[in-house]
Amino acid sequence: MRAVRCHELEGPSGLRVDEVADPEPGAGEVLVDVKAAGLNFPDVLLSYGKYQFKPATPFTLGGEAAGVVSAVGEGVTSVRAGDRVATWMVHGAFAEKIVVPELATVKLPDAVGFETGAATLLTYATTYHALVDRAALRSGETLLVLGAAGGVGTAATELGHLLGARVIAAASTDDKVAFCKEHGADEGIVYGREDLKERAKALTGGAGADVVYDPVGGALSEAALRSIAWEGRFLVVGFAAGDIPKIPLNLVLLKGCQIVGVFWGSFAARDPARNRANGVKLFDWVAEGKLRPHVDAVLPFSETGAALARMERREVKGKLVLVP
């Protein structure tokens, strides 16, 4: 079978499409014929060896996929051959066939296609865990989303709106803010030209946002924290800017707020049954039209390097999807 593998930790240029042996499912595992795979920012970091996990090279890239179950291992009862599923992993999804644990699969509703299925789980499950499990976002609260036009940012915008929050989408350009408003944002901040802290305060009548969703890091984090409401919750989701900010802890004291870590991958590994239940709920909402994962482009495996480069340059709205 064909697989997109990282041979050198030098980003997009270190990738090759290789012929490798077909995998076989063991006990408790499922073999999936991949129809589509979702690209995410952790794939960029993995390709440089900068992610929390550092697999030995060469390794197959990719954190989520959708396809058809072709075989199951001993003891598997919840899925069977022929089922349409979505699945997630740290890496390994950019291949024609993948083996995953049974609890790492979620059945796709008939109304959800493979490309949409491959563009949903990682970003929306991360965000559901962040907003519901970690922040306990309540209807009527204000949610400030940084990097709001990206994969997890779009998910946060849509889920925040669905959960009844007033969503302020912060992005780098007017075009991206307009995109966010199409996906449920009530207000927008173009942090390429506006002062994030001052504009966020102005849009909340001086009160600040109840919850800040930050997948960006860098200089934006402290500015957003300075605009947070009393007893607000600041969600640390990722560091797409590349720099991990050093936050003055006196701000946490003065705001009476919480800085809350969101490590969805660890949550999914520690509590796979609960994570799977979250995934089922998310796909039900997608099938009902309550969530609309946005696929920016669908590209073949041979263009994975170019796709990673587009993501690295912040040229993607929503998600990129790869197909074998």
ROMI-482124 format. One line per 8 residues: number of its first residue (from 1); their letters; for each residue x, y, z of N, C-alpha, C, O. Coordinates in steps of 0.05 Angstrom, whole numbers, padded with zeros to 5 digits. Layout:
BEGIN
NUM	A	X:Y:Z:X:Y:Z:X:Y:Z:X:Y:Z  ... .
//
This chain:
BEGIN
1	MRAVRCHE	00017:-00024:00000:00000:00000:00000:00018:00025:00000:00042:00023:00005  00006:00048:-00006:00020:00074:-00006:00015:00088:00020:-00007:00087:00032  00036:00102:00030:00034:00118:00054:00053:00142:00052:00074:00141:00040  00044:00165:00063:00060:00189:00064:00077:00189:00089:00066:00190:00111  00103:00186:00085:00121:00183:00108:00141:00206:00110:00150:00217:00090  00147:00213:00135:00167:00234:00141:00194:00220:00145:00198:00204:00163  00213:00227:00127:00240:00215:00128:00260:00233:00142:00278:00223:00155  00256:00259:00139:00274:00278:00152:00257:00299:00166:00236:00307:00156 .
9	LEGPSGLR	00265:00308:00190:00250:00327:00205:00256:00355:00196:00267:00372:00210  00248:00360:00171:00253:00386:00158:00228:00398:00146:00229:00414:00127  00205:00390:00156:00180:00401:00146:00170:00388:00120:00177:00365:00115  00156:00403:00103:00144:00391:00079:00164:00378:00061:00157:00358:00047  00189:00387:00060:00208:00376:00041:00218:00348:00050:00231:00334:00035  00212:00340:00075:00221:00315:00085:00202:00292:00081:00206:00270:00091  00180:00297:00065:00159:00276:00061:00163:00261:00035:00172:00272:00015  00155:00235:00035:00155:00219:00011:00130:00201:00011:00121:00193:00033 .
17	VDEVADPE	00120:00194:-00012:00100:00173:-00014:00114:00147:-00019:00126:00143:-00040  00112:00129:00000:00126:00103:-00001:00107:00080:-00004:00083:00082:00002  00117:00058:-00015:00103:00032:-00015:00112:00017:00011:00135:00013:00016  00092:00010:00027:00098:-00004:00052:00079:-00028:00054:00060:-00031:00039  00085:-00046:00073:00068:-00070:00077:00041:-00063:00088:00038:-00044:00104  00021:-00078:00079:-00006:-00074:00090:-00006:-00082:00120:00006:-00102:00127  -00020:-00067:00137:-00022:-00075:00165:-00044:-00096:00169:-00061:-00100:00152  -00042:-00109:00192:-00062:-00129:00200:-00073:-00122:00228:-00057:-00115:00245 .
25	PGAGEVLV	-00099:-00124:00232:-00110:-00118:00259:-00105:-00139:00279:-00107:-00163:00273  -00097:-00131:00303:-00094:-00150:00325:-00119:-00150:00342:-00139:-00139:00334  -00117:-00162:00365:-00140:-00163:00384:-00148:-00135:00391:-00131:-00118:00398  -00174:-00129:00390:-00185:-00103:00397:-00180:-00081:00377:-00184:-00058:00382  -00170:-00089:00353:-00163:-00069:00332:-00181:-00072:00308:-00194:-00092:00303  -00181:-00050:00292:-00198:-00049:00268:-00180:-00040:00244:-00164:-00022:00247  -00184:-00054:00221:-00170:-00046:00197:-00189:-00029:00180:-00211:-00037:00174  -00179:-00005:00172:-00196:00014:00157:-00183:00020:00130:-00159:00026:00129 .
33	DVKAAGLN	-00199:00017:00109:-00190:00026:00082:-00196:00056:00081:-00219:00064:00081  -00175:00072:00079:-00177:00101:00081:-00189:00113:00055:-00179:00107:00033  -00209:00129:00058:-00221:00143:00035:-00213:00173:00035:-00212:00186:00014  -00208:00184:00059:-00199:00212:00062:-00185:00215:00089:-00191:00201:00108  -00167:00234:00090:-00152:00240:00115:-00150:00270:00119:-00145:00285:00100  -00153:00278:00144:-00153:00307:00150:-00125:00316:00158:-00111:00303:00172  -00118:00340:00148:-00092:00353:00155:-00097:00372:00178:-00116:00387:00178  -00079:00372:00197:-00081:00389:00221:-00054:00401:00228:-00033:00391:00219 .
41	FPDVLLSY	-00054:00423:00243:-00029:00437:00249:-00009:00419:00264:00015:00422:00259  -00017:00400:00281:00002:00382:00293:00018:00366:00272:00041:00359:00278  00007:00362:00248:00022:00348:00227:00046:00365:00218:00068:00355:00213  00042:00392:00217:00064:00410:00211:00086:00407:00232:00110:00404:00226  00078:00408:00258:00097:00406:00279:00112:00379:00280:00136:00378:00284  00097:00358:00275:00109:00331:00274:00130:00330:00252:00151:00317:00255  00125:00343:00229:00143:00341:00207:00170:00355:00213:00190:00351:00199  00170:00372:00233:00194:00386:00242:00206:00374:00268:00227:00383:00277 .
49	GKYQFKPA	00192:00354:00279:00200:00343:00305:00195:00362:00328:00209:00361:00348  00174:00379:00326:00169:00399:00346:00143:00393:00362:00135:00410:00377  00131:00370:00357:00106:00364:00372:00113:00350:00398:00136:00342:00403  00092:00348:00416:00097:00335:00442:00107:00306:00439:00123:00297:00455  00098:00292:00418:00107:00265:00412:00127:00267:00389:00122:00281:00369  00149:00252:00391:00169:00253:00370:00175:00224:00361:00194:00212:00370  00159:00214:00342:00164:00187:00332:00190:00185:00317:00199:00205:00305  00202:00161:00316:00227:00157:00302:00221:00157:00272:00201:00146:00263 .
57	TPFTLGGE	00239:00169:00256:00236:00169:00227:00246:00143:00216:00264:00130:00227  00234:00134:00193:00212:00146:00179:00185:00138:00193:00182:00116:00202  00166:00156:00193:00140:00150:00204:00118:00162:00186:00123:00181:00171  00095:00149:00187:00072:00158:00171:00058:00181:00185:00052:00179:00209  00054:00203:00171:00041:00227:00182:00011:00224:00182:00000:00205:00169  -00003:00241:00196:-00032:00242:00195:-00046:00234:00221:-00040:00214:00232  -00065:00251:00230:-00078:00247:00255:-00107:00239:00254:-00119:00233:00275  -00120:00239:00230:-00148:00231:00229:-00154:00222:00201:-00142:00231:00181 .
65	AAGVVSAV	-00174:00204:00199:-00182:00193:00173:-00210:00184:00174:-00222:00180:00195  -00221:00179:00150:-00248:00167:00148:-00247:00146:00126:-00232:00149:00106  -00261:00124:00129:-00261:00103:00110:-00280:00081:00116:-00299:00085:00131  -00274:00057:00106:-00291:00034:00109:-00276:00012:00124:-00253:00005:00116  -00288:00000:00144:-00276:-00022:00158:-00275:-00046:00140:-00295:-00054:00128  -00251:-00057:00137:-00247:-00081:00120:-00243:-00106:00136:-00246:-00128:00125  -00234:-00104:00161:-00230:-00128:00178:-00229:-00119:00207:-00222:-00096:00213  -00235:-00137:00225:-00233:-00131:00254:-00218:-00153:00268:-00218:-00176:00259 .
73	GEGVTSVR	-00205:-00146:00290:-00190:-00165:00305:-00207:-00179:00326:-00231:-00172:00329  -00196:-00198:00340:-00210:-00213:00360:-00221:-00194:00382:-00207:-00176:00391  -00246:-00199:00390:-00258:-00184:00411:-00272:-00158:00404:-00284:-00146:00420  -00270:-00150:00379:-00283:-00125:00370:-00313:-00131:00365:-00320:-00150:00351  -00330:-00115:00378:-00359:-00120:00376:-00375:-00096:00366:-00397:-00099:00357  -00364:-00072:00368:-00380:-00048:00362:-00379:-00039:00333:-00396:-00023:00325  -00360:-00049:00318:-00359:-00044:00289:-00353:-00070:00275:-00344:-00089:00286  -00360:-00071:00249:-00355:-00095:00233:-00348:-00087:00204:-00351:-00063:00197 .
81	AGDRVATW	-00339:-00106:00189:-00331:-00101:00161:-00354:-00088:00146:-00377:-00097:00148  -00348:-00067:00131:-00368:-00053:00116:-00378:-00027:00129:-00390:-00011:00115  -00373:-00024:00155:-00381:00001:00168:-00365:00025:00159:-00340:00022:00154  -00378:00047:00155:-00365:00073:00149:-00357:00086:00176:-00374:00089:00193  -00332:00093:00179:-00323:00104:00204:-00304:00127:00200:-00292:00131:00179  -00301:00143:00221:-00280:00163:00224:-00262:00154:00247:-00272:00140:00265  -00237:00161:00247:-00219:00153:00268:-00197:00173:00272:-00193:00191:00255  -00182:00171:00294:-00161:00190:00301:-00137:00175:00312:-00139:00152:00321 .
89	MVHGAFAE	-00114:00188:00311:-00089:00177:00321:-00069:00199:00323:-00074:00221:00314  -00046:00195:00336:-00025:00215:00337:-00013:00218:00309:-00009:00241:00300  -00006:00196:00296:00004:00197:00268:-00002:00170:00256:-00007:00150:00270  -00002:00169:00229:-00007:00144:00215:-00030:00144:00196:-00035:00124:00182  -00045:00167:00194:-00070:00167:00179:-00066:00170:00149:-00084:00163:00133  -00043:00181:00140:-00039:00186:00112:-00029:00160:00098:-00006:00159:00088  -00046:00140:00097:-00040:00114:00085:-00065:00103:00074:-00088:00110:00082  -00062:00084:00055:-00086:00072:00043:-00101:00053:00062:-00125:00049:00059 .
97	KIVVPELA	-00086:00042:00081:-00098:00025:00101:-00086:00031:00128:-00062:00036:00130  -00103:00032:00149:-00093:00038:00176:-00106:00018:00196:-00128:00009:00192  -00091:00013:00217:-00102:-00003:00240:-00104:00015:00264:-00085:00029:00271  -00128:00015:00277:-00133:00032:00300:-00148:00016:00321:-00160:-00004:00315  -00146:00025:00346:-00162:00012:00367:-00192:00015:00362:-00201:00035:00351  -00207:-00004:00370:-00236:-00003:00367:-00249:00023:00377:-00265:00035:00364  -00240:00031:00402:-00252:00055:00414:-00243:00081:00401:-00253:00102:00408  -00224:00079:00382:-00216:00103:00367:-00232:00106:00341:-00224:00122:00324 .
105	TVKLPDAV	-00254:00091:00338:-00271:00094:00315:-00298:00105:00323:-00309:00099:00344  -00309:00121:00305:-00337:00131:00308:-00351:00125:00281:-00341:00133:00260  -00374:00113:00282:-00389:00108:00258:-00399:00134:00245:-00408:00152:00259  -00397:00136:00219:-00406:00159:00205:-00436:00156:00198:-00444:00136:00187  -00452:00177:00205:-00480:00176:00196:-00481:00176:00165:-00463:00185:00152  -00503:00165:00154:-00505:00163:00125:-00503:00190:00111:-00493:00191:00089  -00511:00211:00125:-00512:00237:00113:-00484:00251:00112:-00481:00272:00101  -00464:00239:00124:-00438:00251:00127:-00418:00236:00108:-00414:00212:00111 .
113	GFETGAAT	-00407:00251:00089:-00388:00239:00070:-00361:00235:00082:-00355:00245:00103  -00344:00220:00067:-00317:00214:00078:-00300:00239:00081:-00286:00241:00101  -00302:00257:00062:-00285:00281:00064:-00292:00298:00088:-00275:00309:00102  -00318:00301:00093:-00328:00316:00117:-00320:00300:00142:-00311:00312:00162  -00323:00274:00141:-00316:00257:00164:-00287:00260:00171:-00280:00260:00195  -00269:00263:00151:-00241:00265:00156:-00233:00293:00165:-00211:00298:00174  -00252:00312:00163:-00246:00340:00171:-00259:00348:00197:-00259:00372:00204  -00269:00328:00212:-00286:00335:00236:-00273:00327:00262:-00271:00344:00280 .
121	LLTYATTY	-00265:00302:00265:-00260:00291:00292:-00240:00307:00308:-00245:00316:00330  -00216:00310:00297:-00194:00321:00313:-00200:00350:00322:-00197:00356:00345  -00209:00366:00303:-00213:00394:00310:-00238:00398:00328:-00238:00413:00347  -00260:00385:00320:-00285:00389:00335:-00285:00374:00362:-00296:00384:00382  -00272:00351:00363:-00270:00337:00389:-00252:00351:00408:-00257:00353:00432  -00230:00362:00397:-00212:00379:00414:-00228:00402:00426:-00226:00408:00449  -00244:00415:00409:-00258:00439:00417:-00281:00433:00435:-00286:00448:00454  -00295:00411:00430:-00317:00404:00449:-00305:00398:00476:-00316:00407:00496 .
129	HALVDRAA	-00283:00383:00477:-00270:00378:00503:-00262:00404:00517:-00265:00407:00541  -00252:00423:00501:-00243:00449:00512:-00267:00465:00523:-00266:00473:00546  -00287:00469:00507:-00309:00487:00514:-00328:00474:00535:-00337:00488:00553  -00333:00449:00533:-00353:00435:00550:-00339:00423:00575:-00347:00429:00597  -00319:00406:00570:-00307:00392:00593:-00289:00410:00609:-00288:00408:00634  -00273:00428:00596:-00253:00443:00611:-00263:00471:00619:-00257:00480:00641  -00278:00484:00602:-00287:00512:00608:-00315:00513:00618:-00323:00534:00630  -00331:00492:00615:-00359:00493:00623:-00373:00518:00612:-00387:00532:00627 .
137	LRSGETLL	-00369:00523:00586:-00381:00547:00573:-00411:00546:00576:-00424:00526:00570  -00423:00568:00584:-00451:00570:00588:-00464:00588:00567:-00452:00607:00557  -00490:00582:00561:-00505:00599:00543:-00506:00627:00554:-00511:00631:00578  -00502:00647:00536:-00502:00675:00544:-00475:00686:00551:-00472:00710:00553  -00455:00669:00554:-00428:00679:00559:-00415:00688:00533:-00425:00681:00511  -00393:00702:00536:-00378:00712:00512:-00353:00695:00509:-00338:00690:00528  -00349:00686:00484:-00326:00669:00477:-00308:00684:00457:-00318:00692:00436  -00283:00689:00464:-00264:00701:00446:-00246:00678:00434:-00234:00663:00449 .
145	VLGAAGGV	-00246:00676:00407:-00231:00655:00394:-00208:00667:00379:-00212:00684:00361  -00184:00659:00385:-00160:00667:00370:-00155:00648:00347:-00162:00624:00349  -00143:00658:00325:-00139:00640:00302:-00165:00628:00292:-00166:00605:00286  -00185:00645:00291:-00213:00635:00288:-00219:00624:00261:-00240:00610:00258  -00203:00629:00241:-00208:00618:00214:-00195:00592:00209:-00199:00579:00188  -00177:00582:00227:-00164:00557:00223:-00182:00533:00230:-00206:00537:00235  -00170:00510:00231:-00186:00486:00236:-00199:00485:00263:-00224:00484:00264  -00184:00487:00285:-00196:00488:00311:-00211:00514:00316:-00230:00514:00331 .
153	GTAATELG	-00202:00536:00304:-00215:00561:00307:-00243:00561:00296:-00262:00571:00308  -00246:00550:00272:-00273:00547:00260:-00290:00529:00277:-00314:00535:00281  -00279:00508:00287:-00294:00490:00305:-00303:00505:00330:-00326:00502:00338  -00286:00521:00341:-00293:00536:00366:-00315:00557:00360:-00333:00561:00376  -00313:00569:00337:-00333:00589:00329:-00360:00576:00326:-00380:00586:00336  -00361:00553:00312:-00387:00540:00307:-00398:00528:00333:-00422:00530:00339  -00381:00514:00348:-00390:00502:00373:-00398:00523:00394:-00418:00519:00408  -00383:00544:00395:-00391:00566:00414:-00418:00577:00407:-00435:00581:00425 .
161	HLLGARVI	-00423:00581:00381:-00449:00591:00373:-00471:00571:00379:-00493:00578:00389  -00466:00545:00373:-00486:00524:00379:-00492:00522:00408:-00515:00516:00416  -00472:00527:00425:-00476:00525:00454:-00488:00550:00466:-00492:00551:00491  -00494:00570:00450:-00508:00593:00459:-00491:00616:00468:-00501:00635:00480  -00465:00615:00462:-00447:00637:00470:-00448:00659:00449:-00456:00655:00426  -00440:00683:00457:-00434:00705:00439:-00405:00702:00430:-00387:00704:00447  -00400:00698:00405:-00373:00691:00395:-00360:00716:00382:-00371:00728:00364  -00336:00722:00392:-00319:00742:00380:-00296:00728:00366:-00280:00715:00380 .
169	AAASTDDK	-00294:00730:00340:-00274:00716:00324:-00251:00735:00319:-00254:00756:00307  -00227:00727:00327:-00203:00743:00322:-00186:00728:00301:-00179:00705:00304  -00179:00742:00279:-00164:00730:00258:-00146:00752:00245:-00148:00775:00252  -00129:00744:00227:-00108:00762:00217:-00117:00780:00194:-00104:00801:00189  -00139:00774:00181:-00148:00790:00158:-00178:00794:00158:-00192:00779:00171  -00187:00815:00143:-00216:00820:00141:-00230:00796:00128:-00252:00788:00135  -00217:00784:00108:-00228:00761:00094:-00233:00738:00113:-00254:00725:00111  -00214:00733:00130:-00217:00711:00149:-00239:00717:00170:-00254:00699:00177 .
177	VAFCKEHG	-00241:00742:00179:-00262:00749:00197:-00290:00746:00184:-00309:00737:00197  -00292:00754:00159:-00317:00750:00144:-00324:00721:00142:-00348:00713:00146  -00304:00704:00137:-00309:00675:00137:-00319:00665:00164:-00338:00649:00165  -00308:00675:00186:-00317:00667:00213:-00346:00675:00218:-00361:00660:00230  -00354:00698:00208:-00381:00707:00212:-00401:00689:00197:-00424:00686:00205  -00392:00678:00174:-00408:00658:00160:-00412:00633:00176:-00431:00618:00171  -00394:00628:00195:-00395:00603:00211:-00404:00609:00240:-00399:00592:00257  -00417:00631:00244:-00430:00635:00270:-00419:00657:00288:-00430:00662:00309 .
185	ADEGIVYG	-00397:00670:00280:-00386:00691:00297:-00404:00715:00297:-00416:00723:00277  -00407:00728:00321:-00424:00752:00323:-00408:00777:00318:-00419:00796:00306  -00383:00777:00326:-00365:00800:00322:-00338:00790:00313:-00332:00766:00315  -00322:00809:00302:-00295:00801:00293:-00274:00822:00301:-00280:00845:00304  -00250:00812:00304:-00227:00829:00309:-00205:00821:00289:-00197:00798:00288  -00195:00841:00274:-00173:00836:00256:-00147:00844:00271:-00140:00867:00271  -00134:00824:00283:-00111:00831:00300:-00087:00839:00284:-00066:00846:00295  -00089:00837:00257:-00067:00848:00241:-00066:00879:00241:-00046:00890:00235 .
193	REDLKERA	-00089:00891:00248:-00089:00921:00248:-00103:00933:00273:-00101:00957:00277  -00117:00916:00289:-00130:00926:00313:-00116:00916:00338:-00104:00895:00338  -00118:00932:00359:-00107:00924:00385:-00126:00903:00397:-00149:00909:00403  -00116:00878:00400:-00133:00857:00408:-00146:00862:00436:-00170:00859:00439  -00130:00870:00455:-00140:00875:00482:-00161:00897:00482:-00183:00893:00493  -00155:00920:00470:-00173:00943:00470:-00199:00937:00455:-00221:00944:00464  -00197:00923:00432:-00220:00918:00416:-00238:00897:00430:-00263:00899:00430  -00226:00877:00443:-00242:00857:00457:-00256:00870:00481:-00279:00863:00486 .
201	KALTGGAG	-00243:00888:00495:-00256:00902:00517:-00279:00919:00507:-00300:00920:00519  -00275:00933:00484:-00296:00950:00473:-00320:00933:00465:-00343:00942:00469  -00316:00910:00453:-00338:00894:00443:-00353:00881:00466:-00375:00870:00462  -00342:00881:00490:-00356:00869:00513:-00364:00890:00534:-00369:00884:00557  -00364:00915:00525:-00372:00937:00543:-00353:00940:00567:-00361:00949:00588  -00328:00932:00563:-00308:00935:00584:-00306:00910:00602:-00287:00908:00618  -00325:00892:00599:-00326:00869:00618:-00305:00847:00610:-00294:00834:00628  -00299:00844:00584:-00281:00823:00575:-00296:00797:00569:-00319:00794:00576 .
209	ADVVYDPV	-00282:00779:00556:-00293:00753:00548:-00293:00734:00572:-00274:00733:00587  -00314:00719:00574:-00316:00699:00596:-00297:00675:00591:-00285:00665:00609  -00294:00668:00565:-00276:00646:00558:-00259:00655:00534:-00269:00666:00515  -00233:00650:00536:-00215:00655:00513:-00205:00628:00504:-00195:00611:00519  -00207:00623:00478:-00198:00598:00465:-00173:00605:00449:-00175:00619:00429  -00150:00595:00458:-00124:00603:00446:-00109:00580:00434:-00095:00566:00449  -00110:00575:00408:-00093:00555:00395:-00068:00568:00382:-00053:00554:00368  -00064:00594:00388:-00043:00609:00373:-00018:00613:00390:00004:00607:00380 .
217	GGALSEAA	-00021:00622:00415:00003:00628:00431:00016:00653:00422:00004:00671:00410  00043:00655:00427:00057:00679:00419:00048:00704:00433:00038:00702:00456  00051:00726:00420:00045:00752:00432:00015:00756:00437:00007:00772:00454  -00002:00741:00423:-00031:00745:00425:-00041:00736:00452:-00061:00746:00462  -00028:00716:00464:-00038:00704:00489:-00041:00724:00512:-00062:00726:00524  -00019:00739:00517:-00020:00758:00539:-00041:00780:00534:-00055:00788:00552  -00042:00789:00509:-00062:00810:00502:-00090:00800:00507:-00107:00815:00518  -00096:00775:00500:-00122:00764:00504:-00128:00760:00534:-00150:00766:00543 .
225	LRSIAWEG	-00108:00751:00549:-00111:00747:00577:-00117:00774:00591:-00133:00775:00610  -00104:00795:00582:-00109:00821:00594:-00137:00831:00589:-00147:00850:00602  -00151:00819:00569:-00178:00828:00563:-00199:00810:00575:-00223:00814:00570  -00191:00789:00589:-00210:00769:00599:-00228:00780:00622:-00220:00799:00636  -00251:00769:00625:-00270:00778:00645:-00262:00768:00673:-00246:00749:00675  -00272:00780:00693:-00269:00770:00721:-00279:00741:00722:-00301:00735:00712  -00263:00724:00734:-00269:00695:00736:-00272:00682:00708:-00286:00662:00705  -00257:00693:00689:-00257:00681:00662:-00240:00655:00661:-00226:00649:00680 .
233	RFLVVGFA	-00243:00641:00639:-00227:00616:00635:-00211:00619:00609:-00223:00623:00587  -00185:00617:00611:-00167:00620:00588:-00158:00592:00580:-00143:00578:00595  -00166:00583:00556:-00160:00556:00547:-00135:00555:00530:-00133:00568:00509  -00115:00540:00540:-00090:00537:00526:-00093:00512:00508:-00092:00490:00517  -00096:00517:00481:-00101:00496:00462:-00077:00489:00446:-00073:00465:00439  -00060:00508:00439:-00037:00503:00423:-00021:00528:00418:-00026:00549:00428  00000:00525:00402:00020:00546:00398:00027:00549:00368:00050:00546:00360  00006:00554:00351:00010:00556:00323:00030:00578:00315:00042:00577:00294 .
241	AGDIPKIP	00032:00599:00332:00051:00621:00326:00080:00612:00329:00098:00625:00319  00084:00590:00342:00111:00579:00346:00124:00586:00372:00140:00570:00382  00116:00608:00384:00128:00616:00410:00109:00609:00433:00085:00614:00431  00120:00597:00454:00104:00590:00478:00106:00614:00496:00128:00621:00506  00083:00628:00502:00085:00653:00517:00091:00648:00547:00085:00627:00558  00104:00667:00559:00109:00667:00588:00090:00688:00600:00094:00712:00597  00070:00678:00614:00049:00695:00624:00055:00706:00652:00063:00690:00670  00053:00732:00656:00056:00743:00683:00033:00734:00701:00010:00740:00696 .
249	LNLVLLKG	00040:00719:00722:00018:00707:00738:00003:00727:00754:-00019:00720:00765  00013:00751:00757:-00003:00771:00771:-00029:00777:00756:-00049:00786:00768  -00029:00773:00729:-00054:00777:00714:-00076:00757:00723:-00099:00764:00724  -00068:00733:00728:-00087:00713:00737:-00099:00721:00764:-00123:00718:00769  -00082:00731:00782:-00091:00741:00808:-00111:00764:00804:-00132:00764:00816  -00103:00784:00789:-00119:00808:00786:-00146:00803:00773:-00166:00816:00779  -00146:00783:00755:-00171:00777:00740:-00188:00755:00755:-00211:00751:00748  -00177:00743:00775:-00191:00721:00788:-00198:00699:00769:-00218:00686:00771 .
257	CQIVGVFW	-00180:00695:00749:-00187:00677:00726:-00172:00651:00729:-00155:00647:00746  -00178:00633:00710:-00164:00607:00709:-00150:00604:00682:-00161:00612:00661  -00126:00593:00682:-00113:00585:00658:-00115:00554:00657:-00106:00540:00675  -00129:00545:00636:-00137:00517:00635:-00124:00503:00611:-00127:00511:00588  -00109:00482:00616:-00096:00467:00595:-00116:00449:00580:-00133:00437:00593  -00113:00447:00554:-00130:00429:00537:-00112:00411:00521:-00101:00418:00500  -00107:00387:00531:-00091:00367:00517:-00110:00344:00509:-00112:00324:00522  -00124:00349:00486:-00144:00330:00477:-00132:00302:00472:-00145:00282:00479 .
265	GSFAARDP	-00108:00301:00460:-00097:00275:00454:-00094:00258:00479:-00099:00234:00478  -00085:00270:00501:-00082:00255:00526:-00109:00247:00538:-00112:00225:00548  -00128:00265:00536:-00155:00259:00545:-00167:00235:00529:-00178:00217:00541  -00163:00235:00503:-00174:00214:00486:-00161:00187:00493:-00174:00166:00493  -00135:00188:00500:-00121:00163:00507:-00129:00153:00535:-00131:00129:00540  -00134:00172:00554:-00141:00165:00581:-00170:00157:00584:-00176:00140:00601  -00187:00168:00568:-00216:00163:00571:-00228:00159:00543:-00245:00175:00535  -00220:00138:00529:-00229:00134:00501:-00259:00131:00498:-00271:00139:00478 .
273	ARNRANGV	-00272:00119:00517:-00301:00115:00515:-00316:00142:00516:-00334:00146:00500  -00308:00159:00535:-00321:00185:00536:-00315:00202:00511:-00332:00216:00501  -00290:00200:00502:-00283:00215:00478:-00299:00205:00454:-00307:00221:00437  -00303:00178:00452:-00319:00167:00430:-00348:00177:00432:-00360:00183:00411  -00358:00179:00456:-00386:00189:00459:-00387:00218:00450:-00407:00226:00437  -00367:00234:00455:-00366:00261:00445:-00366:00262:00415:-00380:00278:00402  -00351:00243:00403:-00350:00241:00373:-00377:00234:00361:-00384:00245:00341  -00391:00216:00374:-00418:00209:00364:-00436:00233:00364:-00451:00238:00345 .
281	KLFDWVAE	-00436:00248:00386:-00452:00272:00388:-00445:00292:00367:-00463:00304:00354  -00419:00296:00362:-00411:00315:00342:-00420:00307:00314:-00430:00324:00299  -00418:00282:00307:-00427:00274:00280:-00457:00274:00277:-00467:00279:00255  -00471:00270:00299:-00500:00274:00298:-00507:00304:00291:-00524:00309:00275  -00492:00322:00303:-00496:00351:00298:-00489:00357:00269:-00502:00374:00256  -00468:00345:00258:-00460:00349:00231:-00482:00339:00212:-00490:00352:00193  -00492:00315:00218:-00513:00303:00201:-00539:00320:00202:-00553:00322:00182  -00544:00333:00224:-00567:00350:00227:-00563:00378:00216:-00582:00394:00215 .
289	GKLRPHVD	-00539:00385:00207:-00533:00411:00196:-00528:00432:00217:-00526:00456:00210  -00525:00424:00242:-00519:00443:00263:-00489:00452:00264:-00482:00473:00274  -00472:00434:00253:-00444:00440:00250:-00437:00436:00220:-00448:00418:00208  -00420:00454:00209:-00413:00453:00181:-00383:00454:00177:-00372:00474:00170  -00369:00431:00182:-00340:00431:00178:-00333:00441:00150:-00345:00432:00130  -00314:00459:00148:-00307:00472:00123:-00282:00459:00111:-00261:00459:00124  -00285:00447:00087:-00262:00435:00073:-00253:00456:00053:-00266:00461:00033  -00229:00467:00057:-00217:00487:00040:-00210:00475:00013:-00214:00487:-00008 .
297	AVLPFSET	-00198:00451:00013:-00190:00438:-00011:-00186:00408:-00006:-00179:00400:00016  -00189:00392:-00027:-00184:00363:-00027:-00161:00358:-00045:-00162:00364:-00069  -00139:00346:-00035:-00115:00342:-00050:-00106:00313:-00049:-00112:00299:-00030  -00091:00303:-00069:-00081:00275:-00068:-00057:00273:-00049:-00044:00293:-00042  -00052:00248:-00041:-00029:00243:-00024:-00003:00255:-00035:00014:00264:-00019  00000:00256:-00061:00025:00266:-00073:00029:00295:-00068:00052:00305:-00071  00009:00310:-00059:00011:00338:-00054:00011:00345:-00024:00006:00367:-00016  00017:00325:-00008:00017:00329:00021:00037:00351:00029:00031:00367:00046 .
305	GAALARME	00061:00350:00018:00081:00371:00024:00071:00399:00018:00074:00417:00034  00059:00402:-00005:00048:00428:-00012:00025:00436:00007:00023:00460:00014  00009:00417:00015:-00013:00423:00034:-00002:00432:00061:-00012:00451:00072  00019:00418:00070:00032:00426:00096:00043:00454:00094:00040:00470:00112  00055:00461:00071:00066:00487:00067:00044:00509:00067:00048:00530:00079  00021:00503:00055:-00001:00522:00056:-00010:00527:00084:-00015:00549:00092  -00012:00505:00100:-00020:00508:00128:00000:00524:00144:-00007:00541:00160  00025:00519:00139:00047:00533:00153:00046:00563:00146:00053:00579:00163 .
313	RREVKGKL	00038:00570:00122:00036:00598:00114:00010:00611:00122:00005:00634:00115  -00007:00597:00136:-00033:00607:00146:-00052:00615:00122:-00066:00635:00123  -00051:00598:00102:-00068:00603:00078:-00093:00587:00077:-00107:00586:00056  -00099:00573:00099:-00122:00554:00099:-00145:00564:00116:-00140:00573:00138  -00169:00563:00105:-00193:00568:00121:-00206:00541:00127:-00211:00526:00108  -00210:00535:00152:-00221:00508:00159:-00200:00487:00156:-00179:00489:00168  -00205:00466:00139:-00188:00443:00137:-00180:00437:00108:-00195:00442:00089  -00157:00424:00106:-00149:00411:00081:-00152:00381:00085:-00147:00371:00106 .
321	VLVP	-00161:00368:00063:-00166:00339:00065:-00150:00326:00042:-00149:00336:00020  -00137:00303:00049:-00121:00288:00030:-00136:00262:00023:-00150:00250:00040  -00134:00254:-00002:-00146:00228:-00011:-00125:00211:-00024:-00108:00221:-00039  -00126:00184:-00020:-00107:00166:-00032:-00107:00167:-00062:-00091:00152:-00075 .
//
